[in-house]
Amino acid sequence: MKIAIPLTGGKLSVHFGHCEEFGIYEVDNGNVMKSEKLPPPAHEPGVFPSWLHDMGVNVVIGGGMGNRAQSLFHQNCIDVYYGVTISDPDEVVRIYLAGDLESGVNLCDH
């Protein structure tokens, strides 16, 4: 499994489409095997969902995300969690793997 978290300043990004990089976590049997930070391609509608799908990402966790992006992730069989307010990406992954992460109020207004 691969989990992607949009980051700004090394913290979970409040706005998915304006992140500086993505934290990509490779997980096996509930354990993080590898993590890396990757710069995203230029932001244009629909680019991030396709790019992350091509990398084999199964889960995206963010603060705010537009409805179109959510729809495109679902079309690519990627689970989406939004409205997350925990800023530390490692903590976000830990809570997700424990089964305790829930989507909250979407922090994006489009």
N, C-alpha and C positions, 0 to 999 in steps of 0.2 A: 504494500500500500504506500502511496505517496500523498503527503499533505502539503498544500501550498498556503502560505500566509503572506499577504501583501505587507511590506514594511516601508516605513518612512522614519529615517533617523534611527534605524535598528529596532523600532517598536512597531506593534501592530498599527497599520494605517487606518485612519478614520475613513478615508475615501479610497476604495479599491482602485479606481482608474487613475489615481494620481500618485500611486506608490513609486518609490525609488528603486525597489528591488523586491524579490520574492524569497522568502525562506522556504526551502524545499526540504521536507523531512521524509526520509525513507524508513518505513516501519515494517518490522517482521515479528510476528508473535507478540505484539504489544510493546515491543522495544524499539527505540530509535536506533537504527543501524548507521545512519549517515545523515548529516544535515549540511546544507550549503546555501549560500546566498547568490542569486542570479539576477542580473539586470533584465528587465522585461524588454520586449520589442517596443517600438514606438506605439504610443497609445492611439488606437483608432477603434471605433466600434467593432466588437466581435473578435478582435485580435487576441486578447488575453485568454479567453476561454479555449480557443483553438490551439494556441501555443502550449497552454498547460495540459490540455488533452493529449497533444502529441508527445509530451514528456511523460505521460502515464500517470498524471495526477488523478486521484480518486476523490479527494476532499479539498475544498477551499474554505478557509475560515477568515472572516474579515469584520471590520467595523461597519462600514456602509457599502452598499452595492446597489446599483440601479436595477430595475426590473428586467431590462433587456439582458444584462449580463447574467442575472440569475437564470433566466429562461435558456440562454445559450449553454450555461453549465449543465442544466438539467438535460438538455438535448444531447450533450456529450457524456451523459451518465456520470457526472461529477456531483457529489453531494455538496451542498452549500450551507454554511453557518454564517449568519450576519448579526450585527448588533452586539458583537462581542466587545467588551470594554476593558478586558485585561490587556495591558500593554506589552508584557514580556512574552515573546513568541514561544519560548521554551515552556513556559507555564501554561500557555494556551494548549500546546500539544499534550502536555502531561494531563491536563484536565480532560481533554478530548479522549485520550486513550483510557482514562479511568471511567469513561462513559458518563461524565457529569457535565459536559458542555451542552448548552442550549442556545438557540438563536434568541436574540433579544429584539429591541426596537431598532429597526434599520436606521442607521445614521446618515443615510443618503436620501436626498429628496427628489431623485429622478429615476 
